[in-house]
């Protein structure tokens, strides 16, 4: 009987300790990394002010922020994903502990659901520039008559690419490096001019034969008012992304 009572007391202490840990999380402002299911990488930024949750998250392969709003009590959270019109599109439910968050993401329309697990991180999330939308041009117009217009519609980022030989439209995603504290912008649908691959590989390793399709995503380093694209490689890794530009580095600067 005594052993039985001691066991119950021990279990009660564990439950109490877990509740205390959750209660200590009633006020926080932090970042989390994790996954939806097994493969979908996500990054969260959440602030808890007296039980009111606010913040955003983004998919690692897209990088655009999705706004969040909800409530948390004793570590139990109900968070709604909001679209560009502040309409609730999905619900996240689960529990915060000192080790992170475990729960479920569920679409309010399709009812598709994924388990979600988040781990706290002390790394800073690099922000997208506040003045991202606008027209960008190259200073060296004699070497690179190129302009790019970035727009946003219904929460999605798009671009219009105009050069001496091409007039393209396509989608934009972002790659945010928490380790480098940098943001990269990805223009989808711009085919490279050349990609000879890594010439240091030996004959037994995979090489680019010329029959494969050329890459169709052009990436640039994004900062406030400027996009820098490394346009050409070197003797060991030969490529040309935008053949209309006779520049190793393309500096696109925001003009309006």
N, C-alpha and C positions, 0 to 999 in steps of 0.2 A: 504493500500500500504506500509505504514511504517512497519507494523508488518510482511508483506510478505518479505520485504527487510531484516529485522532483522533475520528472520528465515533462509533465504539464507546465510546470513553472518555467523550465528551460525553453519550451516551445513558445510560451507566452512572452518571454523576454525577446525571442527572435522577432516575433510579430511586432512587439512594441518598438524594437530598435529599427525595424524597417519603416514603421510609421514615422518615427522621429526623423529618420534620414529624409523621407519624403517631405515632412513638414519644413525641414531646413531648406528645401528647394523652393519654398513659396516665394522667394525673391531672388531672381538671378537674371543675368544678361550674358548670354554665351553663344558659342558656335558649336555645331555638331556635324560629324560626318557619318555616313552610313549607307544603307542600301534599302531599296524596295525589292522584296523578294531576294533572289541570289545574285542578280546581275546589274540591277539599275542603280548606279551610284548617285547619291544626292548629298547636298550640303545645306544645312539649316542654320539660320540665325534667329534666335528667339529671346524675347525679353518678357519677364514675368513681373508685373507690377500689381501687387496685392491680389493675385489670383487672375488677373487679366493678361492673357497671352497675346503678343503681337510679334511680327517679324516677317520673314520670307524664307523660301527655300528655292533651290534650282537643281535641275538635273545636270550632272557633270558633263554630259555630251551636248548640252544646249546652252547653259550658262545664263539664260534670261531669268529674272527673278519672278517668283509667284508669291503673291501676298498671302499672309496667314493671319487669322484672328481667332481667339477662342478663350477658354477658361481652364484653370487647373485648381483642384482642391485635394489636399493631402496627397499630392503627387499624381492623381488621376486627371488626365487631360482629355478635353474634347476641342479639337482645332479644326477650323474650316479653311479650305483652300478657296480663294476668291479670284475671279477672272477680272478682266480690264474694266468691267462694269460693276464690280463688287458683288457679282452674283456668286453664290456658293456652288462650287463645282465638285468638291470632294470633301470627305471628312476623315480626320486622323484621330484615332482614339488609342489610348494606352496609358502607360504609367512611367513617370520619371522616378529614377533612383539615383543614388550617388554614382552609379556606373553608367548612366545614360538614360535611354528611353527605349521601351519595347512596346509595340502596339500593332495597329493595322491601318492601312490607307485604303479607302473605299470610294470609288466614283459614285456620285449621287445619281447619275443618269444610267450608266450601264451596269452598275453594281459590281463591276470588276474590283477585286480586292487583292492586296499584297500585304504580307507581313512586313513590318518595318522595324529596323534596329538602328539606333543612333548611339554614337560614342562622343563624349565631350572632347573638344580640341582647344588648345590655347593659341592656335594659329589664327591670324587675321585673314578675313575674307577680302580680297581686293575688289574694290567697287568699280562698276562701270562708270565712265565719265558722265557728269550731269548734262553736259551739252553735246551728247553724242549725235543727235539727229541734225542733219544739215548736208551741205555740199563740200566736198574735199577735192582739192586740185594739187597738181605737182608744180613746183616753182620752175623747174627746168622744162618748160613747154617745148623748147626746140629739140630736146632729147626724148621727151615723153609727154605727148599731148593726151593726157589722161585725166578723167574726172570721175568721181564716185559720189552718188547721192544716197544717204542713208535715211530711211523713213521708218515709221512704226505705225502699224494699223492692227487694231483688235488684239493688241498685246504681242504681236509678232514683228520682228525686225526684218526689213527688206533692204535691198540695194538696187541702184541703177548704175551700171558700169558703161562708160562711154569712152572709146578710144578712136584712133584713126582708122581702125579696121573692124571694130566690134561694138555692138550696142546690145547689152545684156541686162536681164533682170533676174534676181534670184533671192534666196533666203540667206539669213545671217545667223550664225551661232557664235558662242563665245567659249573660250577655254580659260578658266581661271586657275592659276597656279598658286596654291596656298603656300608652297615651299618658296617659290621665287617672289611671291607677292606681286605678280604681274598678270595682266589680262591680254589675251590674244583674241583677235577677231577673225572669223572664218567666213570667207565668201564662197558659197556653194554654187557650182555651175560655171566656173571659169576654167576652161581647159588650158593646161600648161602648153607651152610651145615646144618644150623638149625635156626629156628626163632620161639621161643615159645611165643613171644609177651609179653605184659605188664601184669604181674601177679597181679598187684594191682587192676585191673578192677574187679567189682563184677559180679555176674552171669547174671545180666540183661544187661551188657554192651558187646560190641563186643569183642570176644577173638579169638585167633588163635587155631583152632581145630586140625590142623595137616593135614586136607584134602585140604586146600588151597595150591596154588602153592607158592613155596619159591621165595623170591625176586631174581632178576637176574641182579641187578646193584650194584656194589661195589664202594663206594665213598671213596676218600682219600683227605686229606688236602695237597694242592700243594704249594711248595715253590721252590726256585732256587736250583736244584740239589737233591731234596728229595720229596718223597710222603709218608705221614703217614696215615695208615689205622687203625681205631679202629676195631679190629678183633672180639672181644667178648664183650658182655654186662655185666650185673651184675645180682644179685639175683632177682631184681625187674623187669628187662627187659632182658630176656635171649635170646641170639642169638650167632651164630658162622658164620662168613662170609666165611672164608677160612679154612676148617677143616684140611688141610695139614700142617697148621702152628700152633704150640703150643705157640702162643704169643698173649698177649692182644693187643699190638700195633705193627703193622708191619711197620718197617722203610725201605722203598725202596730207596736206594741211587744210584744216577747216576754214572756209572763207565766209560762210554764213549758215 
